[in-house]
Amino acid sequence: MTVAVISHPSCSLHDNGFPHHPESPERLDAINNQLIASGVDWLIRHYDAAPARREHLLRVHGAGHVERVFGASPEGDGVATLDGDTAMTRHSLEAALHAAGAAVMGVDLVFGGAHSQAFCAVRPPGHHAGRDNAAGFCLFNNVAVGAAHAMAEHDMNRIAIVDFDVHHGDGTENIFGGDERVLLCSSFQHPFYPFNGADTDLPNVLNLPLPAGTGSREWRAAVSERWLPALRDFAPGLVMISAGFDSHLEDDMGDFNLVEADYAWITTELCRIASECCGQRMVSCLEGGYDLSSLGRSAAAHIKAMAEYH
């Protein structure tokens, strides 16, 4: 069965408002171009996301945060700064709504049986957005919106969220920490932005804070020891992924040394768990990844591994 790849044109119009910002529209071009160049495009079906509605957002964000983001949306050439490195321009709100809406659509597609797996090729990313704040280029928490939709509309009460971005998914932890319906697994460089997560002590959170210079062997060993047995014990009814590709050795936003084969490996391992537990249901949302070449190759490897898993 083909993988659903969900995006929207507005995601390429979002501008962070700063010259040479690493979270650029070219990121989506890099992924799309590599899907074609590597022959993966024939394994996928493209969808345009519908925008998330306020009811979707309010399941994971406070009303004050949602109103602040809507109210900050500028007109014309204005720039609205939400935190030190998170800003909005005139297309940002539309893009953020479609990014969150892509996660909702992905969940609906895998529960409806049209696809077993979906990848949301969207921006802005989401995993730093907490219940009441925007942060780290993120306005709304896309993967959290999708997970909450699965709970509300598909009666799902066992969801695994796996985050392999080089930065800790602190917003997702803020939203779901202590929620027994979710098992959150996040690997990240420590100490590093956002400078938290290493001392988390919550029964539903399995954080892997790892030092700068972590490579394939160390990362795979930690994942195999800590995550994979816990995920099988949890037996999720849905696997969701915060797919950050900035752990790649060519990406200077962090100091991990992973390569495309590592993303294919973790994807295959998660596909195996999803096959054992939930009919392969998997929804992945793009987070980081700022070196365009390695981002394109890594995302293509991730999607190919989903498509080719049997």
Secondary structure by P-SEA (a helix, b strand, c coil): cbbbbbbccccccccccccccccccaaaaaaaaaaaaacccccbbbbbbcccccccccccccaaaaaaaaaacccccbbbbcccccccccaaaaaaaaaaaaaaaaaaaaaaccccbbbbbccccccccccccccccccccaaaaaaaaaaacccccbbbbbbcccccaaaaaaaccccccbbbbbbbbcccccccccccccccbbbbbccccccaaaaaaaaacccaaaaaaacccbbbbccccccccccccccccccaaaaaaaaaaaaaaaaaccccbbbbbbccccaaaaaaaaaaaaaaaaaacc
